[in-house]
């Protein structure tokens, strides 16, 4: 603690006269006991003996004449001036680091000097100088006191409490393949997991005071005297500069950086994503903690003037608010890419959520200007959401990779799009608002092409519902084009089944089902059954044809009648052709993949129900014509049980292990 300046040396003579004169000054000047106490504190700062003055004996002074009041007033000012000058001579010392009595003496001296100057009494020039010296010191004391009693922002208590509510986004989901929707992502996770639960306010019970409570009274005492002395501008400048510097430190703790638009646009997505997450956390912290704390501090310290309160709050927080808004603006004008959408939505929702609170904090005409700036950034973020969603539709329409999935499995684009759409549903309230505001009427965006929905149903859907239906149409059309890449029509059916089933499952397991409706799900389920029937027809019709009797076949199984096409030689040829066709199917379709276990099993059952009975019947009718002959194992290679076992290997995505050369036993 700095030492107070030394008191002036005691007078060497006339002690009684000094005491009497001092008591006369107090009795003459003071108009109340409190005023007298103030004067005694001032005078005792010059001479300890003067502290023995009591106010019990002073009668009300005779202020009927100007001359009788000016003499003690000048004497009191002389004492106050001397104390102010003593402190000015020791700039390294701080008044507010001395005992309370010393602080009270100095403030009383400032009051006397200010009053003397305001009265225009004799020595007004000296009073002006004294007041100027006092104001310079008080300004510096304000700076020092506010900085030394600043409360640091605790990132553990604030950032971490918000982090529990931090949102995931598309990059948080599983990526698995090469689909490129502006950047490579193939997503497979649930939106509930990715985004987390609904956001609450972790600051409901948290009050952050940026200055320790014990310093507030001292700061208010300084502000009161600077304002009363006509130094309001200096007070505003000093107060705001200190608070701005401290708020910069707070923003640094929160991880909210000061970045230009060019810097933001040059940042790689991974780093930008981190900065956007910190911004979402930061904007809530800034408004609900920092700005709320600054508002309380202004109201407490600057209670002397409502005008000063508003000016200081807005001026001191402008830089902090603009830093937040500038980053939002930079993100809003960044190039559109699908993976940014959820983060931009997070930013939009965070800013929209705190605007009502900002309106309560920012009062007056100047405050209206701040709110207008905030609203403008919110509108730009909304435009960015609409633009990004529109760009995603264009990317989906134009995605034209020519590489077919070898095993006919789910295309990365399907995974990406469906998980993307499921995440959009999480933001349904915000997106309905944004898309309803002209966002779904872009001139280049046609109406949904899904013929399954009548116009009346389309009109009854929410804006987001219509947009989702449109994107689903784009996806299905794109997948249909990709299915044409397969030369094998059966594999084309498998690919279409796999992808459409994945789409239906994602719709049924999320809010998409409610939006698109049961009718949409039933229609797609019907298409899956059609693809299954088409697969069976395309893949097995020729193979099963070898197990049918010819038109003129006897069907007796005796082998008699060499003129018939079901002669022994013809039967052998049929078995041989069946074996070749079956083995080719087995060789190809064991490496095909049906990821869904239920669909895979249903396909195997359907195949078995068509193949096994037909083979068993054919073997029963004609097996005896071949069995027992030379090289009969060449023709009858399988029992029905062998075939059934091998059919179980289909669609597993790996080469089968069947030994086709073994002889039937």
N, C-alpha and C positions, 0 to 999 in steps of 0.2 A: 504494500500500500504506500503510495506517495505521501510524503509529509506535507502538512499544511505550511504555508509561508510563515516565517517567524513574526510574532507581534512586534509592533514598534516599541522602542525602548521607553521605559517609564520616565515620566517627567522628574527632574531632580529637585524641583522646588515647587512650593505652592500646592502641596498635595490636597490640602483642604479646599483650596479655591477651585482646583480641577474637579473635585468631587461635587462641590456645590454647583459649579457651572454645568456639569453633566446632568445633575438632577434637575436643574432648572430647564435644560433643553428638553428632557423627557417630559417634564410636567407641562411645559409650554406647547410642545409639538403634538403630543399624543392626544387623540380625541377619544380613545377608548383604552381599556386595560390591555387588549391584545396589541394595539399599536404601540403602547408603552413597552410591552414585553419585547416587541421586535426591536425597538430602539435600544433597549438595555443590552440585547444580544449583540447589536452592532458595536456599541460603545465598549462593551467589555472585551471585544476583540482587540481593542487598542490598549487597554489597560485593565488588568485583572481586578484592580481595586474598584473599578466602576461596576463590577457585578454585584456589589453590595447595595447598589441603589435599589430602593423599593418604590413601588408605585402607590403605597398606601396613603401617602401624604399629599399626592398631587390633586389639587382641586381642578375643576374644569377651567382650562385656560381662558383668559379674556381675549377672544378673537374679534372683538368689536372694531379694532383698528388694524389696518393693513400692516403698519409698521411693527406691531407687537407680534404678528404671526410670521413675518418674513425673517426676523432675526433668528428664531430657533430653527426655521425651515432651512435656512442657509447653513446653520451649524450642523444640522443632521445630514445635509447633503455633503458637507465637508468630510464628515466621518465616513459616509458611504463611499465617497469618491476615493478616500485614502485606502479603504479596504479593497475596492475594485483594482486600484493601481498596484497594491501589494501582490494580489493574485496575478495580475498581468506581468509582473516582474519575475514570476516563477512559472514559465510556461510548461515546464516538465511536470509540475504538480497538477493534480486533478481535484477539483472541489468535491466531487461526488465520491471520492475515495477517502474522505476525511470523516470524522464523527458527525453525527446528525446535527449537533449544535453548530458546528462550523458551516455545514451546508445551509442551515437555516439562516445564519448570519449573512452569508453571501447573498442568498436570495432576497433577504430583507434589504440589503444594500442596493441590489439591482432595482427593487421596487421603489426605493427612495429616489434613486437617480432617474428612473423613468418618470416618476410622478413630478419630480422637480423640472424635468425637461418639458413635460406636458403642460405644467402650469405657466411656463414662460417666465419663471422668476429670475432674479438676478443671478448671473453666472450660468445662463442657459447654454452658452458656448461650451463651458466646461462640462455641463451635464450631457451635452451631445457627445462629447469625446468619451466620457465615462460610460455612457450607454453603448456607444460603439465598441469600446473595449470589452464590456460585459457581454454583448451579443456575440462577438467573435469567440470569446471563451465558451459561452453556452453552446454555440454551434459545434465547437470542437468536442465539448463534453457530451453533447448529444451523440455524435459519431462514436466516440470512445465507449460510452455507456451502452449504446445499442449493440455494438459489436461484441463487447466483453460479456454481455448478458444474453447473447443470441443462443437459442436452443438448436442444437444440431438435429437434422432430420435422421431418424433411425430407420435405415433401410430394412432392418430385420422386422420391425413392427409394421411397416407400411408396405414395402414392395412385396415381401413374402406373403402378407395377408392377401394382397391382390393376386399373387401368382397362383394361389389356390383356385382362383376363378379364371385364370388365363385360358384363352381359347385356342383350340387346335385349328388346323387348316388342312388344305389338300396335301401339302407336303408332309404332314404328320402321318399319312396313311401309307400302307404297304405299296411299294412300287415293285413291279415284277417284269416289265418287258419294255418293248421298244416304241410303243405308241407315243407320238409327239403331238401334243396340243399346245403349241408354242414352246413348251419345254417338256422334256420326257417325264411323264408320270403315268403310272398305271395303278389305279387306286383300288384298295379292297379293305374297307373297314366300315364300321357303323358310324353315322354322324353323331350319335349320342356319345360314343367314346371319344370321337375326335374333338368335339366342341366342349363337352362337359355340360353340367347342368345349367339352369338359368342363373344369370348373374345376380348376385345380391350386392349390397353395399357394405363392404367390410369396415366402413368408417362410421357406421351409425352411432357407435358409442365412443368414438375417438375424437378428442378435441386436441388440436395442436396449437400451442401458444408459441409463436416464433421468438418471443422475448420472455425471460423469466419474470414471473409475476411481481417479485420484490423490486424490480427495476422500473415497473410501469409508472408508479407515482413520481419518481424522479424525472422520468422522460416527460410526463405530463407537466410537471413544474417548469421544466425548461421550455416546452412548447408554449405554455401559457404566457410566459414572460417575453418570449420572442414575438409572439403574435400581438401582445399588448403594446410592445415597443415599436410596432410598425415594421417588423422584420419578417413578415409572413413569407415573402418570396425566398429569403435565405433559408427559412425553416423548411419550406417545400423542397428546395434544391437539396439541402442536406439530408432530410428524411428520405427522399426518393432515391438518392444515389446510394445510400447505405442499404436500403431495402432491396434495390435492384441487384447489387453485388451479392447479397445473401441469397436471393432467389436463384441467381445463376448457380451458386453452389448447390442449392437444393436440387435443381434440375440435373446437375451433373451426377448427384447421388442416385437419382432416379433413372439415370441412363438415357435421358432425353437430350440428344445432341443438337447443336446449332449447325444445320446443314442447308446449303443453298439448293435450288432446284437442279442445277447442273450436277452437284455432288450426289444428290439422291439418285439421279438418272444413271450415274456411272457405277453405283453400288451393285454388286452381284446379288442375285435373288436371295441366296441364303442369308447374307448379311442384312439385306433390306428387310427380309421377313422378321429377323430378330428385332430390328429397329422398330418395325411396325407393331410388334407385340409390346415392346416397351412403351411405345406411344400410347397404346390403348390403356395400359396400366397407368402411365404417367398423366394422361389428361384427367382421369378420375381423381388421382392424387392431388394434382395441381388445383383443381376446382374445389374439391371437398375438404382438402386439408390445408394446402398452402394459401389459396385465396381466401378461404374462410378465416384462417388465422390472421391474415393481413387485414381483413375487414375488421375483425375484433380489435386488433392492435391500433388501427387508425381511429376507431371509435373511442378507445380508451385514452390514447395519448393526445389526440387532437380534438378533445371534447370542447375546446374553447370556441371552435368555429365549424359549422356544418360545411361551409364552402371549402375550408382547408381539408376536412375529412375526405370529401369526395375527390378533390383535386389530387391529394396525396395518394389515395388508394388507386386511382386510375393511372396516374403517372408512374407510380412505383411498380405496378403489376403489368403495365403495358408490354414491357419487354418479354416478360415470362409468357404472357398470352400470345404475343406475336410469334415467339419461338415455337410454341405448340402449333399455331395456325400455319406457319410457313412450311412445316414438315407435312401437314395435311394437304396443303396446296400443292407441294411438290409431288406427293404421291398421286394426287388427283390428275395431274397432267402427265404422269409417266405413260410410256407406251402400254397399251392394253395387252394383257396376257391372262389366260384363264386361271392360272394358279394363284394370282393375286386377289381373286374375287372375294374369298372369305375374309382375308385380312382387311380389305377395303370396307367390307360390310361391318367388320368389328369396329373399325375406326368411325364409320358413319354412326353406328348405334351408340358408341361411347360418347361422341360429341353431341348427338341429339339428346342423350340422356342428361347431360350436364347443363344444357342451355337454360332450362328453367331456373336452375340454381345460380347460374351466372347472372340472370336477370335480377335475381334478388340481391346479388352482391354489387352489381354495377348500376348505380342509380343516376338519374339526371340525364341531361342531353348528351353529355360526353359518354356516359354509360351506354346510351342508345347506339352511339357510333360503334362501340366495341361489340355490342350484340349483333349489329349489322354485319360486321366483319366476320364474326363467328358463323352467322347464318349463311354468308356467302361461301365460306369454306365447306359448310355442310352441304350446300347445294352442289358444289363442284364434286364432292365425294359421291353424291347421289348420281351425278352425271357419269362419273367414272364407273359406278356399279352397272348402270344401264349399258354404257358403252362396252364394258368388258363382257357382259352377258351376250350382247349382240355379236361381238367378235367371236365368242365361243361358238355360237350358232353357225357363223360363217366358216370357222375352222372345221366344224363337224361336217358341214356340207361338202367342203373341198378336200377333206382327208381322203387321199387316193393311193394309199400304199398298195403295191401290186404283189406283195409277198403273201401267199396263202399260208395259213397255219397248217403245218405238215400233218398233224394228227387230227385236224378238224375241231380242235378244242376252242375254248372261249377266247375271243380276240381281245388283246389289251385295250383297244378302243372301247369295247363294251364295258369292261371293268371300270375304266376311267370315267366314262360318261355316266354310268349308273350311280357310282359313288359320288360323283360330282352333283348329280341331280338330287340325290338323297341329302346331301349337305345343304343344298339350296333350300330344301324344305324347312331346315332348322331356322332359317331366316325368313320364314314365310310372311310374318307380319310386316317386316321392313320391306321385303320385295313386293308384296302386294301394294304397299303405299307408293313405292318408287315406280313400279310398272303401270300402276293405275294413273299416274301423273304423266300420261303421254308416252311412257316408256315402252309400251307394247304396240305403238302405232308408227314405228319407223317405216318410211316409205319403201325401204328395200326388204322389209320383213313381211312375207305373205302370210295368209291365214294358215292354220294347221291343215295339213293335207290328209289327215286321218278321216277316211270316209265312214268310220264306225260311229262317229258322233254327229248327231243332227245339229243344225244351227241353234235350236233352242237350248240344247244341252251346253253347247259351247258358250252361249251368252250367260248361262247360269254359273259358269266356272269363274273362279277368281282370276285376276290378272296373272298371278304366278302359275295357276293351273293351266291357262292357255299357253303360256310360254313353255311350260314343261311338256305339254302335249306336242307342241311344235318341235321341240328338241328331240322327243322320242321318235317323231316321224322322221327326222333327219337321220337318227341313228339306225332305224330299221331299214330305211332306203339305202344307207351306206353299207349295212351288213348284207343286204340282198345283192348289191353290186359285188361285194367281196366273195360271196358264195359262188359267183360265176367264174371265179379264178380256178376252180377245181375242175379237172378234166373228168374225174370220176363222179358221176351224178350221185352215187350212193354217199360218198364222202361229203358232197355238197349238202345232202340232207342232214347228215350227222352234224356238220358245222352249224347249220341253221337251227337245228334242235338245241344244241348246246347253248348257243348264244341267246336264243329266244327264251329258253327256260331260265337262264341266269337273269335276264331282264324281268321276267315274271316274278321270280323269287324275290328280287330286290324290291319290286313294287309292293308285293304282298307283305313283306316284312317291315315296311316303313309307312310313313304318312303319305307316301306316293299313292298307295292303294286307295286311300280316302279321296285323294284329289282326282285321280284318273277314273275311279269308279269300278264296280264289279263287272260291268259290261265289257270294259276294256280288258280286264284280266281274263274273262271267259273267252273272248275272241282270240287272244294270244294262246291260251291253253288249247283251243281248238286247232290252231295252226300247228302247234307242236304235235298233236295227234296225226294231222295230215302229213307232216314231214316223216313221222314214224311209218305210216302206211306206205308212203312213197319209197322210203328206204327199203322196206321189205320187198316191195314189188321190183325195184330196180336191182337190188343185190341178189335176191334169191329166186326169182322167177325162172331164169335160165337153168340154174342148178337143179331146181325141183322138177324141171321139165324132163330130166333124164330118169326120173322115177315114175313117170306116167306110162301107162300102156299105150301102144300105138293104136290107131283107129281100128286096125284089123286084127289086133292081138286077140288071142283066144282067152287069155287070162286063166287057163286051166292049170298052169304050173307044171304040166307033164312033159313039156318040151317036144311033144309030137307035132307033126305037121311042119316039115322043113320049109314049106313055102311061105309060112307066116313070118312077119317082121319081128315077132318076139321069139325067134329061133335062138338057139344057144349062142350063136355068134353075135346076134343083135343084143342079147342080154348082157353078154360080156362087155360089149361096147358101151352099153348104158352105164354099167357099174364103173367102167374105166373113166368115162366122161364125168360121171358124178364125182368120183374121187379127185380128178384133176380140178374141177370147178370148186369143190369144197376146200381143197388144199390151197388154192389161190386166194379164196376168201379168207381162210384162216391166216395165211401168211400176211395179207394186207391189213385185215381188220383187227388183228391182235395189237397192232401198233397204233391203231386209231384210239382216240381217248374220249370217253364220256365221263366227265368229272363227277357228275351227280350220281350217287350210288343208286338212288331209286330209279332214275331213268335208265341207267345201265342195266339194272336187273330186269326192268320191264321189257327192254329190248331183247335181252337174252331169252326171256320167257316166251316172247312172241315168236322169236326165231325157232326155239325148240318146239313150240306148238305146231309150227308149220313143217319143220324138217323131220323131226324124229318120227312122228306117226307115218309120214309118207315113206321114209326110208325103211321103217319096220315092216310096213305092208309090202313094199316092193321086194324086200329081202325074203319075206315069208312066201311070196308067190314064186319068185324066180331064183332064189338062192340055191335050191336043190339042183338046178340045171347047170350051175357053175361049180358048186361045191363038190369036191371029190375028184374033179378033173385035174389035168395037168396045169400047174401054175395058177391054181384057183385063188391063192393069196394075192395074186396080182390084181384081181378084180374085186374080191370081197375083202377089203382091207380093214373094215370097221364093223363093230357091233353097234347097235343103237346106243349102248351105254358109252362106247368110245366117243361117238359123235357128241353126246350130251356133255361129256367131260371136256371135250375140246371147245365146245361152244361157250363154256364158262370162262375161257381165256380171252374172249373177244372184248374189245374196247377198254383194255386195261392200260394201254399206252406203252406196252413193251412186247418184244417178240415172243411168240408162244413157244412152249417147250415140248410140244407133242412130237412123238417119233412116228413119222408117216410111213416108215419102211417096215414097221413091225407087222408080223402076220397075225391075223385074227386067230384068237384061241377059243 
